[in-house]
Amino acid sequence: MAKPSGVRLADSGPALTEIEKPTRGRESGRLDRLGRFWDLVLHLAQRETSSRHRFTLLGWTWPLARQLAQLGVLVFTFSHIVKLEIPDFPAFVFSGLIAWSWFASSLVTATGSVVANRNLAFQSGFPLAVLPAVAVAVPLLDVFFALPVLAVLLATAGELHATFLFLPVILVVQLVLMTGIAWLFATAQVFLRDVQNFVTLLLLVLFYVTPVFYDRSSVPDEYQWVLLANPMTTLIEAYRSIFLDGSLPAAKPFAILALVSIGVAALGYAVFRRSEDGFVDEL
């Protein structure tokens, strides 16, 4: 770690300066490492997105095509067969699908990211913690491709609001939450290879207890706790608040989710780093 920058000021300040210098140096070092970490994440994410759909006909629009196909099926099913009577249903569903698709695809890929790139574990000094973070960051591009389609749906329904500008805050909260979960799942997958299959099964079940294609208010009161215990419920309702209602997300649930996301990220990173030394033996 670099020397604390305040060392050369040892003779020019009171004793308190001597105490503060190492602290400032440690803080500066942590910020530098964090900056380098995310620079590497962005670099690898950019490389992955460049090669991800190379030589395919639709290229980067494949994820959007999958979301639109799913949107078409859900809109037809719940508008013509099982009528839910939800206003602006296409925009309602698509706003949920965007958030859910990012969540689900990221976690499945992130869970197996370390095992899939086991060769990097044998490279001295390579920060393996970037691998799950890259797996979470790459599908964010799919979100950006889907947003113009959502904007058209909202404009058609007359629901395009200035609260759209709050979107980056919600994206950051979801990114932090998913990165923390990704570190936990990726660690577990190294030691138990069934974890990725379990995550796939869990996401299949979780999709139906997440209000992607239905409104939480339609769920009976005795089952509300199931949805409220699911962080994706708060996230999807936050997206719908800014997209459809023209209001900011409910302050208390969203603030709690933001704090939980930070806690999950801190826990996930700590568990990953503590377990990292044992990865080589398992890989």
Rosetta silent file (secondary structure, phi, psi, omega in degrees, C-alpha in Angstrom):
SEQUENCE: MAKPSGVRLADSGPALTEIEKPTRGRESGRLDRLGRFWDLVLHLAQRETSSRHRFTLLGWTWPLARQLAQLGVLVFTFSHIVKLEIPDFPAFVFSGLIAWSWFASSLVTATGSVVANRNLAFQSGFPLAVLPAVAVAVPLLDVFFALPVLAVLLATAGELHATFLFLPVILVVQLVLMTGIAWLFATAQVFLRDVQNFVTLLLLVLFYVTPVFYDRSSVPDEYQWVLLANPMTTLIEAYRSIFLDGSLPAAKPFAILALVSIGVAALGYAVFRRSEDGFVDEL
SCORE:     score description
SCORE:     0.000 S_00000001
   1 L     0.000  143.252 -177.963    0.000    0.000    0.000 S_00000001
   2 L   -64.248  153.125  176.819    1.264    3.490   -0.797 S_00000001
   3 L   -61.842  145.312  174.271    2.688    5.641    1.940 S_00000001
   4 L   -58.910  132.997 -175.443    0.200    7.938    3.633 S_00000001
   5 H   -65.671  -19.495 -177.048    0.379   11.252    1.822 S_00000001
   6 H   -82.830   -1.423 -174.786    0.505   13.166    5.089 S_00000001
   7 H   -60.412  -40.663 -176.219    3.893   11.776    6.189 S_00000001
   8 H   -70.323   -7.164  178.662    5.853   14.614    4.725 S_00000001
   9 H   -97.458   17.194 -171.890    3.819   17.060    6.815 S_00000001
  10 L   -58.929  -33.761 -174.630    5.026   15.559   10.106 S_00000001
  11 L   -96.820    7.482 -172.961    6.823   18.669   11.271 S_00000001
  12 L  -116.426    9.996 -177.637    4.241   21.220   10.213 S_00000001
  13 L  -146.265  174.210  179.405    1.191   20.419   12.312 S_00000001
  14 L   -72.858  175.452 -176.604   -0.026   19.529   15.802 S_00000001
  15 H   -59.990  -30.711 -179.073   -0.014   16.033   17.248 S_00000001
  16 H   -60.144  -33.843  179.358   -3.554   15.437   15.957 S_00000001
  17 H   -62.671  -36.490  179.012   -2.200   15.596   12.405 S_00000001
  18 H   -63.469  -34.867 -179.518    0.100   12.687   13.194 S_00000001
  19 H   -73.752  -36.183 -175.077   -2.898   10.608   14.272 S_00000001
  20 H   -75.662  -28.803 -172.367   -4.958   11.528   11.235 S_00000001
  21 H   -58.019  -49.995  179.203   -2.271   10.835    8.627 S_00000001
  22 H   -62.561  -36.050  179.577   -2.355    7.016    8.705 S_00000001
  23 H   -63.747  -44.741  179.272   -6.153    7.086    8.738 S_00000001
  24 H   -64.260  -37.970  178.815   -6.254    9.329    5.713 S_00000001
  25 H   -63.636  -42.445  178.955   -3.689    7.133    4.018 S_00000001
  26 H   -64.663  -42.365  179.217   -5.736    4.009    4.648 S_00000001
  27 H   -62.716  -42.533  179.057   -8.884    5.711    3.383 S_00000001
  28 H   -63.418  -41.116  178.819   -7.073    6.895    0.258 S_00000001
  29 H   -63.597  -40.798  179.112   -5.693    3.403   -0.315 S_00000001
  30 H   -64.606  -41.344  178.966   -9.148    1.847    0.029 S_00000001
  31 H   -65.295  -39.354  177.990  -10.621    4.348   -2.408 S_00000001
  32 H   -62.820  -44.425  179.584   -7.815    3.678   -4.878 S_00000001
  33 H   -64.301  -40.482  178.652   -8.375   -0.075   -4.651 S_00000001
  34 H   -63.078  -42.373  178.524  -12.134    0.380   -5.036 S_00000001
  35 H   -62.235  -44.343  178.850  -11.580    2.574   -8.097 S_00000001
  36 H   -65.104  -37.408  179.693   -9.218    0.035   -9.673 S_00000001
  37 H   -59.718  -51.046 -177.275  -11.655   -2.771   -8.854 S_00000001
  38 H   -73.366  -27.226  172.269  -14.556   -1.139  -10.676 S_00000001
  39 H   -61.648  -42.497  178.433  -12.307   -0.034  -13.555 S_00000001
  40 H   -66.444  -40.355  177.032  -11.436   -3.716  -14.040 S_00000001
  41 H   -58.674  -46.722 -178.565  -15.125   -4.695  -13.776 S_00000001
  42 H   -66.116  -38.753  178.903  -16.047   -2.169  -16.476 S_00000001
  43 H   -63.456  -47.932 -179.804  -13.160   -3.256  -18.697 S_00000001
  44 H   -67.878  -35.613  177.649  -14.068   -6.954  -18.465 S_00000001
  45 H   -64.883  -40.237  178.370  -17.783   -6.175  -18.854 S_00000001
  46 H   -64.737  -40.908  178.881  -17.050   -4.208  -22.018 S_00000001
  47 H   -65.992  -39.926 -179.579  -14.959   -7.071  -23.385 S_00000001
  48 H   -66.542  -42.699 -179.740  -17.667   -9.595  -22.509 S_00000001
  49 H   -66.556  -30.404  179.054  -20.436   -7.564  -24.141 S_00000001
  50 H   -69.172  -34.408 -176.344  -18.314   -7.209  -27.301 S_00000001
  51 H   -99.252   -9.905 -171.451  -17.867  -10.958  -27.637 S_00000001
  52 H   -61.015  -45.900 -176.286  -21.170  -12.107  -26.137 S_00000001
  53 L  -117.113   25.046  178.533  -23.275  -12.010  -29.310 S_00000001
  54 L   -62.709  139.401  178.741  -20.498  -12.003  -31.899 S_00000001
  55 L    70.398   12.950  173.553  -21.440  -13.819  -35.139 S_00000001
  56 L   -99.912  155.112 -174.316  -25.144  -13.870  -34.219 S_00000001
  57 L   -69.807  -45.271 -177.534  -27.775  -12.425  -36.522 S_00000001
  58 L   -91.324  -12.655  176.211  -29.582  -10.216  -33.994 S_00000001
  59 H    59.684 -131.899 -175.356  -26.510   -9.480  -31.877 S_00000001
  60 H   -68.688  -11.383 -178.554  -27.175   -7.453  -28.738 S_00000001
  61 H   -84.000   -3.162  177.935  -30.906   -7.326  -29.476 S_00000001
  62 H   -58.356  -48.093  177.980  -31.384  -11.031  -28.598 S_00000001
  63 H   -58.738  -39.190  178.118  -32.078  -10.307  -24.887 S_00000001
  64 H   -65.472  -38.712  178.402  -34.595   -7.637  -25.912 S_00000001
  65 H   -61.808  -39.814  178.628  -36.230  -10.097  -28.329 S_00000001
  66 H   -65.088  -41.840  179.572  -36.637  -12.603  -25.481 S_00000001
  67 H   -65.622  -40.327 -179.883  -38.194   -9.972  -23.224 S_00000001
  68 H   -67.417  -36.284  176.959  -40.585   -8.832  -25.957 S_00000001
  69 H   -64.804  -43.242  178.447  -41.614  -12.441  -26.647 S_00000001
  70 H   -65.559  -39.294  177.400  -42.301  -12.980  -22.951 S_00000001
  71 H   -59.724  -45.633 -179.294  -44.163   -9.667  -22.830 S_00000001
  72 H   -60.136  -42.957  179.678  -46.360  -10.740  -25.753 S_00000001
  73 H   -64.260  -45.924 -177.938  -47.255  -14.043  -24.103 S_00000001
  74 H   -66.710  -41.483 -179.610  -48.069  -12.426  -20.735 S_00000001
  75 H   -64.811  -44.481  179.629  -50.094   -9.584  -22.263 S_00000001
  76 H   -63.710  -45.127 -175.951  -52.129  -11.986  -24.418 S_00000001
  77 H   -63.703  -46.267 -172.026  -52.679  -14.444  -21.545 S_00000001
  78 H   -97.801    5.567  172.343  -53.707  -11.904  -18.922 S_00000001
  79 H  -109.391  -25.403 -174.450  -55.576   -9.525  -21.212 S_00000001
  80 H  -120.592  -26.593 -177.892  -57.623  -12.042  -23.241 S_00000001
  81 H  -103.480  -59.748  175.575  -57.681  -15.349  -21.363 S_00000001
  82 L  -113.227   96.911 -171.598  -57.330  -14.551  -17.650 S_00000001
  83 L   -79.029  120.951  179.615  -58.231  -10.873  -17.455 S_00000001
  84 L   -94.014  -13.679  177.621  -56.464   -9.009  -14.640 S_00000001
  85 L    56.557   45.108  176.932  -57.987   -5.622  -15.520 S_00000001
  86 L  -100.195  124.603 -179.993  -54.733   -3.723  -14.869 S_00000001
  87 L   -60.663  145.330  178.235  -54.537   -0.315  -16.610 S_00000001
  88 L    50.239   48.926 -172.057  -51.736    0.110  -19.187 S_00000001
  89 H   -58.825  -41.367  178.583  -50.960   -3.584  -18.800 S_00000001
  90 H   -57.683  -46.025  178.924  -48.156   -3.800  -21.442 S_00000001
  91 H   -67.989  -36.258  178.378  -46.159   -1.024  -19.742 S_00000001
  92 H   -60.684  -48.741 -178.500  -47.015   -2.480  -16.331 S_00000001
  93 H   -69.081  -44.611 -174.423  -45.666   -5.913  -17.262 S_00000001
  94 H   -64.576  -35.825  177.860  -42.650   -4.687  -19.207 S_00000001
  95 H   -63.227  -34.773  175.896  -41.450   -2.492  -16.337 S_00000001
  96 H   -74.891  -38.447 -179.354  -41.455   -5.580  -14.141 S_00000001
  97 H   -63.974  -38.715 -179.426  -39.860   -7.801  -16.776 S_00000001
  98 H   -59.275  -49.345 -179.409  -36.914   -5.459  -17.261 S_00000001
  99 H   -65.684  -43.627 -177.408  -36.014   -5.576  -13.578 S_00000001
 100 H   -67.008  -42.735 -178.071  -36.681   -9.299  -13.243 S_00000001
 101 H   -61.670  -41.450  176.587  -34.756  -10.319  -16.367 S_00000001
 102 H   -61.798  -45.905 -178.664  -31.669   -8.457  -15.171 S_00000001
 103 H   -61.053  -51.432 -173.260  -31.982  -10.050  -11.745 S_00000001
 104 H   -69.528  -48.702 -176.990  -32.504  -13.624  -12.942 S_00000001
 105 H   -65.753  -35.954 -179.793  -29.994  -13.760  -15.789 S_00000001
 106 H   -65.757  -46.115 -174.310  -27.299  -12.080  -13.697 S_00000001
 107 H   -68.067  -37.904  178.584  -27.589  -14.404  -10.716 S_00000001
 108 H   -63.977  -46.033 -179.664  -27.496  -17.609  -12.764 S_00000001
 109 H   -68.015  -43.018 -177.467  -24.381  -16.468  -14.641 S_00000001
 110 H   -64.304  -35.104 -178.954  -22.717  -14.958  -11.574 S_00000001
 111 H   -59.380  -39.509 -179.341  -23.182  -18.129   -9.534 S_00000001
 112 L   -97.225    9.365 -172.061  -21.025  -20.100  -11.945 S_00000001
 113 H   -65.641  -39.064 -178.991  -18.650  -17.280  -12.866 S_00000001
 114 H   -72.077  -44.678  179.053  -15.695  -18.371  -10.720 S_00000001
 115 H   -63.202  -40.729 -179.097  -15.968  -22.048  -11.670 S_00000001
 116 H   -67.688  -24.454 -179.930  -16.353  -21.140  -15.360 S_00000001
 117 L  -116.363   41.273 -175.169  -13.196  -19.003  -15.194 S_00000001
 118 H   -59.236  -25.875  179.469  -11.174  -21.303  -12.957 S_00000001
 119 H   -61.427  -28.976 -179.487   -8.013  -20.598  -14.959 S_00000001
 120 H   -72.809  -22.060  179.233   -7.974  -17.076  -13.534 S_00000001
 121 H   -66.854  -21.184 -178.507   -7.822  -18.473  -10.000 S_00000001
 122 L   -94.663    2.008  176.752   -4.305  -19.698  -10.771 S_00000001
 123 L   -93.546  113.985 -176.585   -3.126  -16.262  -11.886 S_00000001
 124 L   -59.872  130.215  175.108   -1.385  -14.614   -8.981 S_00000001
 125 L    89.327   -7.364  179.787   -2.843  -11.271   -8.025 S_00000001
 126 L   -76.881  125.970 -178.399   -6.015  -11.506  -10.114 S_00000001
 127 L   -78.469   98.201 -175.950   -8.984  -10.262   -8.035 S_00000001
 128 L   -61.491  -21.820 -179.051  -11.512  -13.062   -8.454 S_00000001
 129 L   -62.756  -16.401  179.305  -14.214  -10.924   -6.840 S_00000001
 130 H   -72.620  -24.524 -173.229  -14.564   -9.055  -10.126 S_00000001
 131 H   -63.254  -51.345  175.198  -15.989  -12.129  -11.873 S_00000001
 132 H   -62.420  -34.840  179.646  -19.428  -12.177  -10.165 S_00000001
 133 H   -65.083  -39.337  176.561  -19.523   -8.368  -10.421 S_00000001
 134 H   -63.849  -42.100  179.620  -18.918   -8.554  -14.180 S_00000001
 135 H   -61.125  -29.785  176.992  -21.673  -11.162  -14.512 S_00000001
 136 H   -80.265  -36.229 -174.550  -24.058   -8.698  -12.844 S_00000001
 137 H   -74.653  -36.217 -174.422  -22.871   -5.684  -14.836 S_00000001
 138 L   -59.442  -48.405 -179.398  -23.039   -7.198  -18.342 S_00000001
 139 L   -68.131   -7.735  175.401  -26.860   -7.728  -18.474 S_00000001
 140 H   -62.178  -29.000  176.403  -27.312   -4.097  -17.415 S_00000001
 141 H   -61.458  -35.861  177.781  -26.741   -3.324  -21.093 S_00000001
 142 H   -62.618  -35.596  176.871  -29.910   -5.309  -21.837 S_00000001
 143 H   -61.387  -44.877 -178.493  -31.779   -2.973  -19.485 S_00000001
 144 H   -65.452  -32.653  176.331  -30.558    0.043  -21.452 S_00000001
 145 H   -70.285  -32.081 -177.015  -31.724   -1.557  -24.715 S_00000001
 146 H   -79.902  -25.851 -174.675  -35.158   -2.227  -23.225 S_00000001
 147 H   -60.409  -41.337  177.025  -35.705    1.255  -21.789 S_00000001
 148 H   -60.674  -36.272  177.036  -36.495    2.975  -25.141 S_00000001
 149 H   -64.061  -43.467  177.632  -39.180    0.333  -25.783 S_00000001
 150 H   -62.718  -40.290  179.635  -40.623    0.993  -22.340 S_00000001
 151 H   -60.922  -38.452  177.367  -40.507    4.735  -22.994 S_00000001
 152 H   -65.188  -43.568  178.102  -42.574    4.203  -26.168 S_00000001
 153 H   -61.257  -41.907 -179.744  -45.121    2.123  -24.237 S_00000001
 154 H   -67.819  -41.858  179.634  -45.334    4.787  -21.546 S_00000001
 155 H   -64.789  -39.367  178.128  -45.654    7.621  -24.054 S_00000001
 156 H   -62.681  -36.117  179.975  -48.397    5.727  -25.896 S_00000001
 157 L   -86.731   -1.300 -178.676  -50.265    5.317  -22.615 S_00000001
 158 L    70.900   31.754 -174.441  -49.642    8.961  -21.683 S_00000001
 159 L  -119.286   23.792 -179.111  -47.601    7.928  -18.655 S_00000001
 160 L   -85.945  111.179 -171.794  -44.166    9.417  -19.386 S_00000001
 161 L  -116.588  158.935  178.389  -43.244   11.359  -16.223 S_00000001
 162 H   -65.856  -20.186  179.133  -40.297   13.443  -15.034 S_00000001
 163 H   -65.579   -9.314  173.237  -39.815   10.924  -12.211 S_00000001
 164 H   -53.725  -28.983 -177.625  -38.113    8.779  -14.873 S_00000001
 165 H   -66.732  -15.656  178.060  -34.998   10.739  -13.854 S_00000001
 166 H   -80.721   -4.491 -176.297  -34.929    8.852  -10.537 S_00000001
 167 H   -53.149  -45.525 -178.170  -34.168    5.651  -12.459 S_00000001
 168 H   -56.046  -33.777 -179.360  -30.364    5.676  -11.867 S_00000001
 169 H   -65.053  -44.413  179.969  -30.905    5.565   -8.092 S_00000001
 170 H   -66.611  -39.780  178.401  -33.065    2.431   -8.344 S_00000001
 171 H   -61.221  -40.803 -179.747  -30.608    0.823  -10.762 S_00000001
 172 H   -65.008  -43.452  179.038  -27.734    1.414   -8.338 S_00000001
 173 H   -60.962  -44.554  178.837  -29.666   -0.128   -5.436 S_00000001
 174 H   -65.268  -39.519  178.737  -30.500   -3.195   -7.532 S_00000001
 175 H   -60.897  -45.504 -179.450  -26.891   -3.427   -8.743 S_00000001
 176 H   -64.171  -45.659  179.907  -25.527   -3.338   -5.184 S_00000001
 177 H   -60.268  -48.080 -176.109  -28.050   -5.925   -3.960 S_00000001
 178 H   -68.178  -35.121  178.770  -27.397   -8.330   -6.834 S_00000001
 179 H   -64.508  -41.212  176.856  -23.619   -8.005   -6.561 S_00000001
 180 H   -62.048  -45.720  178.196  -23.779   -8.977   -2.888 S_00000001
 181 H   -64.006  -39.023 -179.169  -25.977  -11.985   -3.631 S_00000001
 182 H   -61.800  -41.833  177.804  -23.723  -12.906   -6.562 S_00000001
 183 H   -62.011  -40.932  179.470  -20.633  -13.012   -4.307 S_00000001
 184 H   -65.762  -48.187 -178.146  -22.446  -15.311   -1.869 S_00000001
 185 H   -67.353  -39.551  179.915  -23.754  -17.679   -4.543 S_00000001
 186 H   -64.176  -38.535  176.679  -20.454  -17.743   -6.455 S_00000001
 187 H   -62.997  -46.917 -178.764  -18.605  -18.670   -3.252 S_00000001
 188 H   -63.437  -36.719 -178.175  -21.052  -21.460   -2.484 S_00000001
 189 H   -64.647  -32.386  178.875  -20.835  -22.806   -6.046 S_00000001
 190 H   -62.549  -39.051 -175.225  -17.073  -23.308   -5.735 S_00000001
 191 H   -92.792  -20.401  179.809  -17.541  -25.632   -2.769 S_00000001
 192 L  -143.759  106.618 -170.110  -20.838  -27.243   -3.817 S_00000001
 193 L   -73.926   -2.248  175.996  -21.539  -27.533   -7.544 S_00000001
 194 L   -80.107  -10.851 -171.305  -25.272  -28.048   -7.016 S_00000001
 195 H   -62.005  -41.107 -178.304  -25.742  -24.397   -6.093 S_00000001
 196 H   -63.121  -39.160  175.768  -26.235  -23.141   -9.654 S_00000001
 197 H   -64.975  -38.615  177.755  -28.993  -25.692  -10.241 S_00000001
 198 H   -63.866  -41.933  179.656  -30.566  -24.659   -6.939 S_00000001
 199 H   -62.756  -41.871  177.939  -30.432  -20.975   -7.952 S_00000001
 200 H   -60.246  -43.702  178.183  -32.137  -21.788  -11.267 S_00000001
 201 H   -66.372  -42.150  179.351  -34.901  -23.635   -9.420 S_00000001
 202 H   -60.754  -42.241 -179.806  -35.194  -20.865   -6.823 S_00000001
 203 H   -66.337  -34.466  177.222  -35.598  -18.217   -9.520 S_00000001
 204 H   -61.549  -43.119  178.497  -38.319  -20.267  -11.195 S_00000001
 205 H   -71.338  -42.885 -175.672  -40.314  -20.267   -7.955 S_00000001
 206 H   -63.325  -30.144  179.549  -39.431  -16.676   -7.088 S_00000001
 207 H   -56.895  -37.546 -175.989  -40.787  -15.401  -10.405 S_00000001
 208 H   -84.486  -12.972  174.178  -44.314  -16.320   -9.329 S_00000001
 209 L  -107.566   22.727  172.978  -44.000  -14.710   -5.895 S_00000001
 210 L  -120.892  130.040 -175.367  -42.732  -11.487   -7.449 S_00000001
 211 L   -74.705   65.011  178.376  -45.371   -9.072   -8.806 S_00000001
 212 L   -77.803  -47.803 -175.907  -44.021   -9.034  -12.349 S_00000001
 213 L  -114.119    5.340  175.942  -47.317   -9.610  -14.159 S_00000001
 214 L  -137.204  164.099 -179.440  -49.801   -8.951  -11.337 S_00000001
 215 L   -91.701  137.546 -178.822  -50.409   -6.214   -8.789 S_00000001
 216 H   -60.347  -28.342 -178.472  -49.485   -6.905   -5.177 S_00000001
 217 H   -66.038  -17.737  179.389  -52.824   -5.464   -4.058 S_00000001
 218 H   -84.113   -6.072 -179.267  -54.567   -8.451   -5.656 S_00000001
 219 L   -85.584  133.580  178.776  -52.788  -10.884   -3.317 S_00000001
 220 L   -56.222  149.035 -175.259  -54.775  -11.907   -0.202 S_00000001
 221 H   -57.007  -35.109 -176.257  -53.628  -10.287    3.031 S_00000001
 222 H   -70.055  -13.744  178.741  -52.452  -13.560    4.581 S_00000001
 223 H  -109.737    1.842 -178.476  -49.882  -13.980    1.799 S_00000001
 224 H   -60.167  -33.971 -176.964  -48.683  -10.378    1.611 S_00000001
 225 H   -62.965  -28.963  179.189  -45.727  -11.148    3.889 S_00000001
 226 H   -64.781  -45.091  179.774  -44.333  -13.545    1.274 S_00000001
 227 H   -70.372  -38.946 -178.208  -44.134  -10.790   -1.312 S_00000001
 228 H   -69.278  -25.115  176.811  -42.902   -8.182    1.152 S_00000001
 229 L   -76.631  -11.530 -178.887  -40.045  -10.479    2.223 S_00000001
 230 L   -92.151  115.104 -177.777  -38.928  -10.548   -1.418 S_00000001
 231 H   -62.172  -24.759  179.455  -36.617   -7.575   -2.176 S_00000001
 232 H   -68.722  -23.785  175.483  -37.602   -7.697   -5.845 S_00000001
 233 H   -62.051  -49.094  179.664  -41.136   -6.700   -4.831 S_00000001
 234 H   -63.136  -40.300 -179.843  -39.885   -3.386   -3.454 S_00000001
 235 H   -65.503  -47.069 -178.451  -37.651   -2.842   -6.482 S_00000001
 236 H   -65.331  -39.030  176.952  -40.357   -3.549   -9.048 S_00000001
 237 H   -67.131  -30.956  175.618  -42.840   -1.347   -7.210 S_00000001
 238 H   -66.421  -43.732  176.743  -40.193    1.394   -7.123 S_00000001
 239 H   -60.171  -44.139 -177.314  -39.779    1.140  -10.905 S_00000001
 240 H   -69.154  -30.018  176.629  -43.532    1.289  -11.404 S_00000001
 241 H   -60.882  -46.498 -176.292  -43.841    4.305   -9.116 S_00000001
 242 H   -79.911  -29.634 -178.024  -41.521    6.387  -11.291 S_00000001
 243 H   -82.555  -48.023 -170.026  -42.680    4.954  -14.620 S_00000001
 244 H  -102.229  -35.620 -174.617  -46.454    4.623  -14.219 S_00000001
 245 H   -92.654  -16.521 -177.956  -47.505    6.641  -11.173 S_00000001
 246 L    69.633   28.941  179.873  -45.327    9.691  -11.688 S_00000001
 247 L  -135.314  161.072  177.024  -44.183    9.566   -8.059 S_00000001
 248 L   -75.440  157.574  178.663  -41.044    8.634   -6.181 S_00000001
 249 L   -59.710  153.395  176.057  -40.845    5.210   -4.510 S_00000001
 250 L   -54.823  125.422 -168.501  -42.305    4.877   -1.013 S_00000001
 251 H   -61.940  -49.096 -173.670  -39.553    6.341    1.154 S_00000001
 252 H   -65.668  -52.264  179.114  -39.447    3.888    4.064 S_00000001
 253 H   -60.483  -38.518 -177.347  -39.469    0.556    2.148 S_00000001
 254 H   -70.615  -38.834  178.016  -36.994    1.886   -0.402 S_00000001
 255 H   -64.897  -41.055  177.443  -34.634    3.269    2.251 S_00000001
 256 H   -62.280  -43.353  179.622  -34.745   -0.056    4.119 S_00000001
 257 H   -62.873  -40.425  178.927  -34.008   -1.907    0.877 S_00000001
 258 H   -61.258  -43.895  178.955  -31.068    0.400    0.137 S_00000001
 259 H   -66.490  -41.558  177.420  -29.573   -0.283    3.579 S_00000001
 260 H   -62.005  -40.810 -179.992  -30.206   -4.027    3.224 S_00000001
 261 H   -61.058  -43.563  178.147  -28.534   -3.961   -0.199 S_00000001
 262 H   -63.610  -42.290  179.098  -25.420   -2.331    1.246 S_00000001
 263 H   -63.660  -42.625  178.941  -25.391   -4.868    4.072 S_00000001
 264 H   -64.507  -40.589  178.684  -25.778   -7.808    1.666 S_00000001
 265 H   -63.777  -43.521  179.079  -22.992   -6.445   -0.529 S_00000001
 266 H   -63.985  -43.497  178.583  -20.667   -6.018    2.461 S_00000001
 267 H   -64.564  -46.273 -178.794  -21.475   -9.512    3.726 S_00000001
 268 H   -60.272  -43.609 -179.694  -21.109  -11.070    0.283 S_00000001
 269 H   -66.889  -41.243  179.668  -17.735   -9.443   -0.327 S_00000001
 270 H   -63.347  -43.673  179.711  -16.454  -10.405    3.130 S_00000001
 271 H   -65.293  -42.366 -179.719  -17.517  -14.034    2.686 S_00000001
 272 H   -61.791  -48.654 -177.716  -16.020  -14.179   -0.807 S_00000001
 273 H   -66.990  -36.885  179.701  -12.665  -12.739    0.271 S_00000001
 274 H   -67.183  -32.243 -177.322  -12.505  -14.928    3.382 S_00000001
 275 H   -90.511  -12.932 -170.610  -13.166  -18.044    1.278 S_00000001
 276 H   -58.594  -35.859 -178.115  -11.008  -17.044   -1.682 S_00000001
 277 H   -63.267  -24.409 -179.407   -7.826  -18.697   -0.406 S_00000001
 278 H   -91.195   -1.551 -176.356   -9.554  -22.074   -0.532 S_00000001
 279 H   -64.558  -43.202 -174.914  -10.798  -21.719   -4.111 S_00000001
 280 H   -56.661  -41.988 -179.253   -7.671  -23.123   -5.770 S_00000001
 281 H   -65.154  -30.681 -177.469   -7.976  -26.439   -3.911 S_00000001
 282 H   -87.988  -21.520 -177.004  -11.616  -26.796   -5.003 S_00000001
 283 L   -91.120    0.000    0.000  -11.124  -25.721   -8.607 S_00000001
